[in-house]
Amino acid sequence: MRLGMQIKEVAERLNTTARTIRFYEEKGLITPKKDTVNDYRYFSEKDLVRLSTILALREVGVRVDEIKELLDHPTISIPEYLNIQRSVLYEKWIEMRDMIETIDDMVKETTSDSVLPENFYDLAHHLSNLKRIRKSWKDRWNFDGQATHYDENIKRQGHRFNVHEGYDTVLEKIKNKINLNLGDTCLDIGIGTGNLGAKFLPLGVKVIGVDQSEKMLITCKEKHPEIETRKGHFLALPILDHSVEAVVSSYALHHLPDDQKLIALEEMTRVLKSGGQICIGDLMFKNQLHREQVLSSFREAENQLAIDCIEDEFYADQSLLVEWLSYHGFQVEKQQINDILGFVYARLIN
Ligand SMILES: C[S@@+](CC[C@H](N)C(=O)[O-])C[C@H]1O[C@@H](n2cnc3c(N)ncnc32)[C@H](O)[C@@H]1O
């Protein structure tokens, strides 16, 4: 009776080397049967499946100890893990791209004489700033903890301050404004439980939802299995360049400080196809003056709760978003829906 495949045969079948297989055996990732007499290893079909999983995960950059954990004591499934790994690789890829672009600029500035141009250091400083900003975002609001009750909470009317006033109106407005055809792709950033993204499904549009919160993504997937969910960040979208027709976002951008918002707009533009559209419905003021006016009216009404809520987050300055988008080749429309809720629609002209 055949005991199983021998190491050479396995190596050939999986397009690897006997040495690599022995390495994973030493690390305790695989334990083929051993013939006690001649010390030959015999691999079963199950060993082969496990080994090909190990090789595949290594190929996409998963560490050996993490693979062992995933296979032996899984706390999350392999697809969930891959979702995280993809977002990590995108972050690294974007960081590398920033570095390469800086090198390009440095090379352009450098002449054959050995004195470095002054702005060489400025370029390096700009790069280090960019790296810092991309890494500095923290979830202060515990969105994982909010996921289960999020949909109930948005329906609640706040007693003195209703942050979700106009929620349904703005989501509907985004859906009506974005022009998409069957088979197009729409990216919803900060998708949460999927309320905005799901509005595009009946149009036969492919919806990808990105969120930094794994729990929100799980809830979204349970409600709308057709939505493809990807773990990721506004500042390093897990999406290839020029691959979507539209980017939408509701009630998410105000979790980023203003300097991060502009990087987020840059990321949205990176993933858009030519002629693509961006539509944002979020907590925002028309401009700085409008913000002062709204805050001062809450002060007069002695509504400290409203002031605290506003100051706890980063409500956008609509004029800054419009200015950035117009400067970067978009035709822009804007509207203020109520004191704290605004809407910006932009289409790439080209
Ligand atoms: C208030 S919820 C809004 C959810 C949904 N868009 C809606 O309109 O109901 C904000 C969502 O944005 C996500 N979010 C906040 N900051 C983010 C960031 N920097 N990158 C990715 N997602 C983010 C949160 O995890 C959360 O799911």
The ligand as a MOL file (V3000), in Angstrom:
LIG
                    3D

  0  0  0     0  0            999 V3000
M  V30 BEGIN CTAB
M  V30 COUNTS 27 29 0 0 0
M  V30 BEGIN ATOM
M  V30 1 C -20.6970 57.5460 11.1510 0
M  V30 2 S -20.2330 56.1110 10.2570 0 CHG=1
M  V30 3 C -21.0050 56.3620 8.6730 0
M  V30 4 C -21.3180 55.0650 7.9950 0
M  V30 5 C -22.0870 55.1870 6.6740 0
M  V30 6 N -21.3110 55.8100 5.6560 0
M  V30 7 C -23.3920 55.8980 6.8390 0
M  V30 8 O -23.5900 56.9450 6.2120 0
M  V30 9 O -24.2290 55.4090 7.5890 0 CHG=-1
M  V30 10 C -18.5500 56.4490 9.8920 0
M  V30 11 C -17.8290 55.2550 9.2550 0
M  V30 12 O -16.6300 55.7160 8.6880 0
M  V30 13 C -15.5900 54.8340 9.0350 0
M  V30 14 N -14.3460 55.6060 9.0710 0
M  V30 15 C -14.0610 56.6570 9.8690 0
M  V30 16 N -12.8300 57.1090 9.6200 0
M  V30 17 C -12.3220 56.3190 8.6360 0
M  V30 18 C -11.0730 56.2680 7.9670 0
M  V30 19 N -10.1300 57.1440 8.2640 0
M  V30 20 N -10.9070 55.3290 7.0150 0
M  V30 21 C -11.8830 54.4340 6.7240 0
M  V30 22 N -13.0730 54.4220 7.3380 0
M  V30 23 C -13.2940 55.3580 8.2750 0
M  V30 24 C -15.9660 54.3060 10.3920 0
M  V30 25 O -15.3130 53.0970 10.7000 0
M  V30 26 C -17.4640 54.1700 10.2480 0
M  V30 27 O -17.8420 52.9170 9.7710 0
M  V30 END ATOM
M  V30 BEGIN BOND
M  V30 1 1 1 2
M  V30 2 1 2 3
M  V30 3 1 2 10
M  V30 4 1 3 4
M  V30 5 1 4 5
M  V30 6 1 5 6
M  V30 7 1 5 7
M  V30 8 2 7 8
M  V30 9 1 7 9
M  V30 10 1 10 11
M  V30 11 1 11 12
M  V30 12 1 11 26
M  V30 13 1 12 13
M  V30 14 1 13 14
M  V30 15 1 13 24
M  V30 16 1 14 15
M  V30 17 1 14 23
M  V30 18 2 15 16
M  V30 19 1 16 17
M  V30 20 1 17 18
M  V30 21 2 17 23
M  V30 22 1 18 19
M  V30 23 2 18 20
M  V30 24 1 20 21
M  V30 25 2 21 22
M  V30 26 1 22 23
M  V30 27 1 24 25
M  V30 28 1 24 26
M  V30 29 1 26 27
M  V30 END BOND
M  V30 END CTAB
M  END
